[in-house]
Structures are given as C-alpha cells and as structure tokens.
Amino acid sequence: MLLLYNDNNGNIEFQKQQLWTAIMQAKQDGLGNEEIMENVREALPSPMVYYAETVVQQIDFRAKLSRPVIEVNLEFLFQVIYESVIAGTNDEEILSICAEHCTLNQYEFARYALEYIHLNRMPSQWEQNNVYHQMIEIVNISPIESLFEYIESIKNIYLKQIGYEVVQENLYNLFLSKKQISYFTDLANKSRDNFIKNYCYRTAVLVARVTGKPIDLKQTGDGSIILRDPRYLDSDIATNKIVSSNILTMGQAGELLVDTLEDFNINAKYVDAKNGPTFNRIRVKLGRGVSYKKVEDIGNDLVQQLGEELGLKVAPMVSVVPGGVVFDIPRLDRQFAYFRDYFTFDSEPEIHSVSIPGGVNVDGTYVEIPLYSDNVTHILGGGRTRGGKSQFEKAAILYLVRRYPPSVVRLALSDVKRVTFGKFDGLPHLVAPVARDAESTANLLDYLVEEMELRYQEFERHSSIETIAQYNLRFAPDFVMPRVICLIDECFDLLSDNNYCDRIETALMKLLAKAGGEGIHILLYTQRPDKNVIDPLIRSNFPAKTAFVTTRPEDSCIILGDDKDKRAVYLLGYGDFLYKTTEVMRLQALYVADDEDPEYFQQLLLEAKNQNDSYTAWQSGLDFDEFVANFYGERNSNDSSKSKATATKTKQSKTDFEGSFSFKVQLDEEARNSILNLHQKGYQLDEIVKAVFNLSRQDGRSYKKFRNVVEEFLNSFKDGGEDDI
C-alpha cells in the first residue's frame, strides 16, 4: 500500500483525497481493514489516522448498502429459519445471514420468527430427555432454587413443561420431608415464574392444612390463588393436589371462559366440559345472533387473558360441534395412549370389517378407522416432523399384520425415507418388498392398477357383485378376496421426481377413482402437502383425511380439503391429530413405542409371521416380480430410447397458465455463470431460480422443471463434471 504524504503541503483536502484513493486501491487489492490501518499508522500522523479510520468505515458501509438484496417470500423465509433451528444453527449465524441478504423488514421478521420458533417448536425426544436429565442432575447437586433459575432460562414451552413436572415432584418430596410453611413461601418469592410461584404457594397451603397451622396470606404474589382457612388434609389427598395441573375445576374454568368472552362482547353460556388424554374440552353455547367467526380466531387472546388461570401456553383450538362451540384447552399433564393397552389379539378377526387404529377421543373412547366404510376407502394425511405421523402409520401396519392373516389383508408399502417401514420387510402380508425409491413405487402402483382390473373381471363373472364386500359375503369362508392396503410415506418426494412423477400420478388417479370398491385402499402421507406438487385431482379423491400438527395454516387447509380450516396448526404434536370423514374428530393416536419396548414390537411381528391362516385367499394370478420383469424389463431391453422418452414425457392436459412441462431447459453461458456466482455467494436453490429465471413455487410445474435443472447442474459441477456441462 503506497501512501504519499508531504508535511509542507498545506492543502489538507488534497491529502485526504490522496488517502481516500490509496485506501480504495488497497481494498480492491484484497487488503483487510487491519492491514490498511497498520500501514496508515506507520506512515501518517494522528489526524490522518483518524480520518483513515472514518474512510474505512464509510467504505464498508457503502459496500453493505450496495450488496444484492433478495425479495424473499416471508412464508419461505420462516420455513428456512425453522429448518435451520432444527438443524442446530445458532441464532447469531441465522441473523447474520439474514442481515446480509434480506431487506430491513425481512430481517425484523426473521428476529420475531426466531423468537416464535424457540417458544413454540416441538423439541425432539432426544432433546426432551437431555433437558430432563440436566434438571435431575441440578436437583441432585444443588438447591431447588437452581432448578428454578434453569427453568426460567428456557424459552420453549414444551421444555418448560418438563421443568414444571420436575418441580412438582420435588415439591412433593419436600412436603413429605415436613418442611415448614415459610420454606415454601420463601421459595415462591425467589422465583420469577408464575407457575412455579403457584406450585410453591399451593404446597405451603397444603402444609398449613396438614399441620393445622394458620397461614397469613390472602393471595399469591401474582394474585391467582386465594387462600382460605387451613383445614386438615391427609397426605394422599395432598399428593393429588400437588400433582394436579388444573388450578380450577372444569366447571370453574368454563364459567371463567364465558366471563372472558363477555369481555370481548361475545354472549355465551357454559354447557359442559370433558377431560381427554391430551386436552380438556369446554363446550359453550353462543348467544342468539353471535357468529362463530367472532370466536374462531380468539385463541391468542385467551392465552393473554387466561394463560395463568387455565395453564394456557399455546392457543386453544376452537371448533363447532352440534349444540355449541368447543374450546380445547391443552393439558399440562398430557397422557399418551399406548398401543399395547388397547389390543390383546385373542379373538378371531372379523374379515368383513377390516379397520386400522384411529386413536382416543376426548371422552377417552377408542376410535377405529373402518377401511370398509364408503366414507373412508382412501386416506390423505400429513403433518410436520414430530407430529406423530410415523407412529400412526406404524400402528396401522402393526395392527393389520397382527390382527388379520395374509389371506384377508395384503400390504403394499412405499418408504422413500427408508427409516419408517424397514422393520416390516419379510412379512408374508407384503405383495412386494418395501419400495424405497420412485421407480419401485411406480412399479408397485402399476401392479395395483393391473390387480384392480383383474378384480373387475372377477366381479363381471358374477353379474350381481359390484364390491369386495358383496363378493366376500357370498363366497367366504370358502374364498376370501383380500383387501390390499397401500401405504405411501412422504409422497412429496415421489411426486417431485422428474422421471417417475407421471407414472405415479396416473396410477394414483386410476386407483383413487376405482379401486376402493375392489378392496384396494390408498393411504398417502407427506410432511409437505404442497398444492403445486400434489395434484388437486388426487387430493379431491380422498374421502378421509388425517391431519397432524402443521407448521403453516395453508398446510392444514390442503390436508383437510377446506380453504378455511386452519385447525391443524393448533394441534399439540406427538400424535394429536384431526380425523375427517363426514365430520371432524380430534384424536390422540396410539403410540407403538417400538424404540422403548422393542421386545413387545418384535413379539407381535413374530406372531404376525406365524399366525394361523384358516382362510383360502382368492388369487388374481398376478405375481409382482413377473409383472415387473415382463412388462418393464421387456420394454427396457427392446427400446431403451423409447423408455427414456417415456420417463421424461409430461402431461399435456395441464392448463396453459401452469405452463407446458414438455419443454427441455438448456442453460446458456450467461445462465450458468449467474447460477454459479449466486451459489458461491450462499444463495439457496429456490433463491437462485427466482433470481435467474424469475420463477417461484407459485409457478407450479415450470418452477419445478427449472429447479431440477439448476440442481442437476450444481451437482454435476460439485462432482467435477464440468466438461460434461
């Protein structure tokens, strides 16, 4: 860095201009700020050093202002931030990236999104276990006040709930150790958390009642507990009082809710309340002329108004039921419904009523999903990670293979994630090995289409038979036509596959339109129910829906098939789901616990393999391996070019505004350079497609086509295949 300075030159402005030029040149040559300032300090006097520091800061500031700024869809930005948090990226790094690439408004949105995600996200089982063990370790080596401080530092509401349970357990132990009233009131005063304060004050009240000593307190520090005269209470009742998560009885909670609705000018009358494993349901009757829309989105207001009294940390779900409106209040001490507690498999299976487990409703009643019903036949489902979707699927498969022999029920499974259904490989119920990619799934679905046609031919031989139910009623037990349940996990990846999308969609449309009556049932699940990927014709042919907790309201609307039904956003995860046929029921799915109790899981699989099959199954004569070898193997060997053309052929029946999907994308030199430059700057794939081709997810098939081409180009570049590009 060359710095010229003449002490005798009185033109200060000229010297500053020279210094500015020198610093700009140094920046262009790649020198860092520290190197530049080191040269300045060695060559120039103090006044010019101060000026140089100002110049460096101004240059950096201008560079930041001139950086490329991307207009990012806020929903997309929220999803990217959520995935980054789940992946373990720290907040500073996320905000740093947003500050570099986003507008000021988007940056502010990112800050609030981070706070919301940390507060409301559903933590993994590993994270919950880890936090629990840390709390136990704190209690073992430190006073309980240290546990209070640790809980107060936690943002996430679900992890806080674990802490509250540990606090209640330890307060009970302290209660049994006969601590004085003042000990618990002092603990309450040391905590800033209102829930912990309540637990401590309630324990103090119980000590006063057991010992018969008076307690001179009228209410807790936050005013939520009114203390009455102490009276004797035995230790068993005291235990129940401490562990109970309900500050109010359900009747009191209902009246309090009605009073709060009145404050919002909503006239209502309390009807009744029910206790479920996951939530408590309060039913009210709205006054004459009061629209449901006035209470539809009131959940967040209730958290603000009744959060402490009802233990509300997340907005309750609000729904219409016959005779009123119900508010589902999440339980702080939620319970899980274990698979093994509901089935014994001692009785003979009912071959005319094949069903899968649904879950437990708010009354604690077990609800099954009858595949034989005309209101079910096929099921579309979805929800985000940790929503309980995989457990629901495993419970369905485990129940089917253990309850019904292979002559009554057959399974066709697709698992592109390769982690959910692998445990069921080798079962005699499978019509084919578990499909683990798009090609094998396409083969499996084409096989089911052919099986469906053969079943139609069988029905034609008996003019009065139109459905599998009629067929089995006539010929069972001599012959039983088995039902085939095809369960596809993560269909988004399959329907996004460029080579096999059309085959899969075509087969699905045929099966959904005609296969239900022949006993072939499609259960289609995904984490990302994208409306541009899952064809509306496919979605509309599912009479039954199962929606697990979703990240976005739009996902809830897509799964439930109703543009206004956003209720899946308010679900609590871990098996809490909505089951929709002619009506909508909220259920807690059964938990298989294959990781907690692998012996029980393996025992049921072994029993499924060795169970007695006393029925003779109707055979279509169609073997899966022969079907694939004869149909696809012959086609591939005879005309490989034709096969390739078929694999890339796209639908021509799409409307013009979605764009033709039959063109071939060619990247010119300018497009390649732009893609590489943006990729090196850290742009994501969606952002690159938007910047280079001005396409977004809303552009449907055209966007997907360009996105695949860009992804293939970048992958080939990473693999060193630049000569082939």
N, C-alpha and C positions, 0 to 999 in steps of 0.2 A: 504494500500500500504506500504510494508516494504522496507525501504531504509537504507542500511548499509553504513557507511562512517567512515574511520579512517584517522584522520589528520596526523598521524605519518607515514602512508604508502606513500612512495614516488612514487609508481607505478601508475602514472596518467592514463595510458591506461587501467590498470586493473579496476580502479574505474569507468572509462567511460563504460567499458563493463558491469560491475555490474548495473550501472544506466540504460543502454540500455535494459538489461534483465528485470529489475524491471518495466520499462515503458511498455514494450511489454506485460508483465503479467497483468499489470493494464488495458491495452487496452482490452485484452481478457476477463478480469473480468467485462467489461462494463463501466469502469470509463471514464468520459469525459475529454477533454483536460484541462478545468479549474480546475477540482478536482485534476488531476495529478500535475499540476503546483503549486497548493496551498500546496500540501504535500511536493513538492520539495523545495519550498521557505522556509518552516518551518524547514526542516532538513538539507539543504545543503548550502554551501557558494555560493557567487555570480558567480564565474567562472563555477561551476557545474550547476547553474540555467540557465545560458546562453546556456550551452551545452544541457540541458534538453529541452529547447525551440526548438533547432535545431533538436533534435531527434524526438519530437512530429510532427514537420512539415514534416520531411522525411518520417515518418511512414504514415502520411495522404497522402502524395504524392504517395507513393508506392501503397497504397490502391486504389487510383484513377486509377493508371495505370493498376492494376490487376483486375479492375471491368469488368464484362461481357459487351462486345460491340456488338451491333446488326447491321448487314448489312441490312439497310432499303432501299427499292426502293424509289428513290427520288420523283417520282410522288405520291406514297403513303404518304411520309413524308409531301409533300406540301399539300395534301388533309387533313391530320390530323391537320396540323398547321392552315389551313384555317378554319376548323370546330371549332378549339379551340378559334380562334379570334372571330368568330361569336358568340360563347357561352359566351364570355366575359372574357376569361382567359387573364391575363396581360402578357406583353412581357417578363418580368423578369422570371415568372414561366415557360413559354414555353421554354425559352433559358436554364433555369436551368435543365429542364428535358432532353433537347437535349444534354446538356453538359455531363450529367450523362450516357446517353445510346447510344450516337451516336459517330461516328468517327469525326476526326477534319474536314474533308471535308464536311461531312454531317452537322456539326454544322455551318460551314460557309454558306452552302446552306440555312440552317434554318434562319440565320440572314438576308440574302438577300430576302428570301421568305417572311419573316415578313414585311420587308420594302415595297416589291411589293404589298402585300395584303392590307396593310394600305393605300397605294396610290390608288389602282385600284378597291378595292372591292365595290360592290353596297350596300350602307347602307340601313337599314330598314326604312320604312316610319316613324316609331316612332322616330328613331334616327334623321332623317332629320327634323322632326317637332321640336324636342327638341333643335337641334342646331339653327334652325331658331328663336325660342322664346328666346334663350340665346342672339342671336345677336340683336334682337329688344330691349331686356332689357338693353344691353350695350349701345345702341344708346340713349335710353331714360334717362339714368342716367349719361352718360359720353360723352366726346367729341368724334367725329367720328374717331379720331386717335386711340382710344382704340379699336374700331371695326377693324381697320387695323391690329393692333397687334394680335388680336384674330384670324383673318383670316390667318395671316402668320403662326400661331402656328398649324393650321390644316394641316394634311398631305393628307387626302383623297380628290381626285379631284372633286368628286360629292358634297361633303360638302363645298368645296371651292367655287363651282359654286353658291351655295345658298348665300354664303357671297358676291360674286360679284354682285348678283342681289340686295341684300340689300344695297350695296354701291351705285349702280347706282340710286336706288330710293332716297336715302338720298342726293346724289349729286344734283339730280334734285330739291329736296326741298330747298337745299341751293342756287341753281341757282335762284329759284323763290323768295327767300328772298333777292336777289340783293347783294350777297357777291361780294367783289372786286376780280379782276383778281389775285392779289398777294395772296389772301387767298387760291385759288385752286392750284397755283404753289407751295406754301409752303406745302400744303398737299401732293402734288406729291413727293416733296423732302423728306418728312418724312416717306414715305413707301418704303419698300424693294421689294414689289411685283410688277412685271412689269405690270400686268393687271390693278392693282389699280392706278399705275402711269399714265397709258394711259387714264383711265377714268377721272382722275383729270386734266390732261393736256387738254383733249378734252373739258372738261367743261370750263376751262379757255379760250380756243379759242372761244367757243360759247358766253361767257360773253363779250369778246372783240368785237365779231361781232355785238351783240345786242346793246352794248353801243357805238360802233364806236371808241373805244379807241385802240391805237396801242399796240401790244404785241411784245416785243423784244426777241423772241425765234425762233430759226431755227428748232429745233427738241427736242423731249423729252429726258429725261435722258438716256433712253436705245436706242435712235436712231430710234424708229419705227414710229414716226409721224413727218411729215414735215409740218410746219405751213406756211400758205400763208397770204397775206394781209387780214386784217379783213374787213368784209362787213356785212351789216345789215341782220339780220335773225329774223323772228318773233318767239314768244315763242312756238307755236305749232310745227314748224319745229325743233326748238331747243330740244323740248321734244323727238321727234322721233330720233334725232341724239344721244341723251344721252342714250336712252334705247336700241338702236340698238346694237346688239352684233357683227356685221360684221364690221371690220376695213376697209376692202376693198370691193369693189363691186365684184360680182361673176365673171365678165369679167376680172377684175384686178387679182383676185385670180387665175383664170385659167391660165393667162399669167405668173404669178409668179410661178405656179406649173410647167409649161412647161420649164421655165428657170432653175428651180431647177433640173428637170430631165436631162436637158442638162449637168449640172454639174456632174451628175453620168454617163455621156456618153450614155444617153438614148434619142434618137432623137424622138420628139413627136410634135404634132400640136394641139392647143386648138380648140375644136369643139363647145361645148355649156355647159350650166350649168342649173340646176333646183333646186328649193327650195322646200324641203319637210318638214313635221312637226318635224322630228327627226334629219335629216341631210340634207346637201346641196350636190348635186351630180355634179361633174365636169367630163365632158367626153373629152378625148383626143384621137387622132389618132396616133398610134405608126408608126414610120418611117419604110420603107421597110427593111425587114431583122431583125427587132428588135423583139426578142422573148418576149412573155408575162411573162416568168419566170423571166426576169430581173426586172420587176416591181411588181411581185406577193408578195414579202416579203419586200417591201421598206417602209412599213408604219412607222416603228420606226425611220427610217432615216428622214422621213418627219416631224415627231414630233420634232426631234432635229433641223432640218433646218428651218421649217416654223411654229413652235409652237406659236410664238408670233404674227406673221402676220396673220395667219388663225385661231387663237384661238384653236390650237390643243393641247389637253392634253392626248388623247389616240390615238393609231394608227388608221388611217382611213382604212376602208375595201376597198380592191381593187378587181374589178371583170371585167370579159369580157362581153361585150354586143355587139349586132350586130352593126358593124361600129366603134368599138373602145374599149377603156378601161375606166372604170369609177372609180373615187376616191370619196368615201362617207365621207364628212367632217362633224363630229358631230356639231350640233348647240348648242351654249351655252344657247340659249333661247328656248330649245326644247318645243314642244307643245304636248298635249295629245289629242287623238281622243276619245271623249266621246260617248258611246253607244247611248244615248238619242238624240244626234244631227243628227243621220243618219237614224232613223226609226220613222215612225208615226203609222204604222199598220192600216191605214184606208182602204186600198184596199183589194180586195179578194185575198186569197193565190193562187198561181199557183201550182196545185197539181202535175204537170208533171215535175216541176223544183225545187225540194227540195234542198236547199242550206243552208250553215251556214256563219256567218260573217267571212271575212278574215281580212281586215284592210285597211289602207290608204297608197297608194304608194307615190313615190317621187313627183308625179305631184299633190298630194292632191286628187286623184281619189279613190273612194271607190271600193274595190275589194272583191267579194264574192267567196266562195269556193263551187263549184257545186258538190254535192254528186252524182247527177245523171250522171255525166260525166264518161266515161270509163277511163279517166286519173286520177280519184280521187278514188272513191269507198271506199277505206280504207286509213287511215292516221296514220302514226307513228310520234310521236313528243316527244320533251324533252328539257330540259334545267335546269340550276341550280336555286336555290332559288332566288326570286326577279327578275326573268327573265320575268314574265308576263304570264306564262303558265296557272296558275289557273284562271286568269282573262279571258284569251282566251276561256277556257273551259266553264266558267260560261256564257260568252257572247253567245257561241254556243247554250247552253241549253236554256237560256232565250229567244233567238230569235226563236228557234224551237217551244217551247211550246206556245209562244205568236202569232207567225205567222201562225202555222198550227194546226188544230184541231186533236184530238186523232185518228180520222178515217184516217188521212193522214200520221201522224208521231207518232211512239211509241218510247219510250226511255228505254234503259237498262243501268243502271249506277252502277259503282263499285268505291268505295272510301274507301280504307283501312286506309287512314289518318283520316277519319271521320270528316273533317272540311270543305271540299270543296262543296260537293253535298247535305249535310243535309238539306239545305234550300229548296230543290226541292222535298222532301218527301211529299206524299199525292197528287201529281198531277195526273190527270186522264190519262196522257200520259204514265205513267210508266207501264211496263209489270210486274214489281215486285218491292218490296221495295228496296231502295238503298242498294246494297251489301257492307258490311263493314268488311269482312274478306275473307280469301282464300276459305273457304268452301262454303260460299254463292255465291262467284264469280264463283266457279267451277260449282255449280248448275245452275247459270244463263246462263253460256256459253253452258252447255249441253242442256239446254232448247232451246237455239237459234239454236243449231245443229238440234234438232228434228223439230223445226219450219221450218228450211231450207228444210228438207226432205219433209215435208208436202207441202211446196210451189212447190217443184219439181213435186210432184204428181199432184198438181193442173194444172201445165203447161202441163203435159202429157195428160191431158184430152182434151187439145186444141193443136193439133199437130203443128200448125204454130206458137205457142207462145214459146219464149225462155227466155224472160226477163220480169221484172216487168214493164218496160216502155211500152212494147208491150201489156201487159195484161191491164194496165190502159187506154191505148189509145183505146182498143176495148170495155171495159166494163164501164169505167167512163162516166157519173157520177152515173150510177145505182149502181155499185160496185167499190170500190177503195181498192186495196191491199196496206196497209200502209207500208211505209218504217220504218225499225227499226234501230235506231242509238244506238249502244252500245259504251259508252264512259267509258274507264277504266283509272283511275288515279293511278299513282305510281305502275306500273306493276312489278317493280323490286322486291318489297316485295312479290308479288304473285308468281313470277317465282322462288323465293328463298325458298318458303315454301316446306319443305321436304315431307309433306303428300299429298299436292294437286297439286304440280308442274306438274306432268304428265298429270293429267286430264285437267288442264288449257291449257297446251301446245297442247295437242291432239285436244281439242275443237277449239283452236285458229287456228291451221293449217287447219282444215276442213273448218272453216268459211272463212278464208282468201282466200282459194283456190276456193271456190264455191259460197259463199253467196252474193257477190257483185251484180251479175245479178239478184238475187231474192229480192234485196232491203234491205238486212241486211248489215249494214256498221259498221266496227270496227275502233274506234279511240283510239289508245293506246298511253299513255303518261307516262313518267318517268323522275325523276331528275337524275338518274344514268344509262345511257344506256350501261351497262356492256356487252361486247361482249361474255363473258363466261356464262352469265345468259340468255340473250335474244337470242334464237336460230337463227342462220343465215337463216334457212328456214322460220322462222317467219318474220324476217326483210325484206327478199327479196320479200315477197308477199304484201308489201305496196307500191302502185304506187305513193302515195303522201306523202310528208314529211313536217313537220313544226318544224324548229329548232330555239329555243330561245337561249339566250346567255349561253354559256357553260364555265366551268372552264378550261377544258383541250382540246387541239386540237383533241385528239382521240375521245372525245365525239361528236364533230362536225362531224367527218368522219363517225361515226357509225349512227348518226341520218340521215344524208344526203345521206348515202349509197355510199359514194365516199371516198376512202382512201386518197385522196389528197385535199379534200375540208375542210379546217380548218376555213372557214369564220365566223362560229358562235361564235368563240372566240372573234371576233372584234365587236360583237353587243353591244348595249348600255344598255340592260336590260329594265325592265318596259314596255314590250310589243313590243319591237323592235325584229322582227323575220324574218326568211327566209322561204318562201313558195315555195316548189319544186314539180313540176309535170314534164312536158316535158321541162320546163325551170325553172330558179330560180328567184323569185321576192323578194325584200326586202320590208316589210310592217310594219306599226305601228298598232298593234292590238287595237281593241276597248276596252275602259275602262268602265266596268259596273258601278263602283262606288257604289256598294251595301252598303259599310260602310259609305260613305259620304252622300248619298241620299237614305236612306232606304225606305222612303215613295214611291219614284218612283219605286224602285225594288219590293216592296210588292204590289203596284198597278198593275204592269204587271203580277205578279203571280196570283193575284185575277182575272184579266181579262182572263188569260190563263185557269183558272179553270171554269169560267163561260161563255166562248165564245160559240157562236152558231156553232154547228156542223151539217151542212146540208147534209153531205155525209153518205153513208152506207158502212161500212168497211167490207172487206172480212174477214171471220173468219176461222182460221185453226181448231178451236175446241180444241186447246191445252191450258189448264189452268195451270199457273205456279205452284200454290200451290198443285194441284192434281198431276202434273207431279213429283214434288219433293217427295210428300208423297208416291205415288205409286211405283216409281222407286227406290228411295234411302231408304225410310222407310221400304219397304218390304225386301230389300236386307239386311239392317242392322239387322232387327229383326230375319230373318231366319238363318243368318250365320254371326255372329259377327266376328268370326275368319277369315272368308273369306274377310270381309270388311277391317279388319286390314291389311291383306296381300295385298289387292288391293291398300290401301292407301300408303303402303311403296314400292310397286312394282316400278321398274325403267326401263327406256328404255334400250333395248338390241341392238338397232340398231346403237349406237354410235361407232365411230371408236376406235380402240384399244389405240391409243395414248392419247385419252381423259381419258382412264381408265374406268373400269367397275364401275357402280354405283349401283350394286345389292348386294354388299357385306355388311356385318354388322360389324361395328367397335367395338372391345372390348378393353377397356383400362386396361392394366395390372397395377400392383402396382407401377412399376417404372414410367410409363407414368403419372399416377395420381399424384405422388409426384412431378414430374417435372412441371406439369401444375400448381399445387397449389403454388409451390415455385416461379415460374415466375409471376403468378397472384399477389402474395403478394408483389413482387418487383415492381409492377406497369406496367408490360408488357400488351400491348393491345392484343385483341383476335387474330388478324392476325399475330402478332409477336410470340405468343405462338405456333400457328400451324406451323409457319416457323421453330422455334427453336426445337420443339419436333418431328415433322413428316417430316421436310424438304419439305413442300409444300407451294406454294404461289398461288395468284389469277390466274397466268398463267396456273396452273394445272387443271383449269376448274372444272368439276364435282367432282373429287376426293377431291380437296381442299374444296369444299363446304360441302361435306359429313363429313369430319373430323372437319371442323369448327363448324358445327351444333352439333356434338357430344361433342366437348370441351365446347361449350356454354351451352348445357344442363347439363353437369357435374358441371360446375361452378355455375349455377343457383340452382341446387339441393343442392350443398354444402352451398350456401348462405342461403337457406331456412331451413337449419338444417336437411336435409335429408341424413346425412352421412351414416346412417345404410343401406339405400337403394342403395347406390352406388356400 
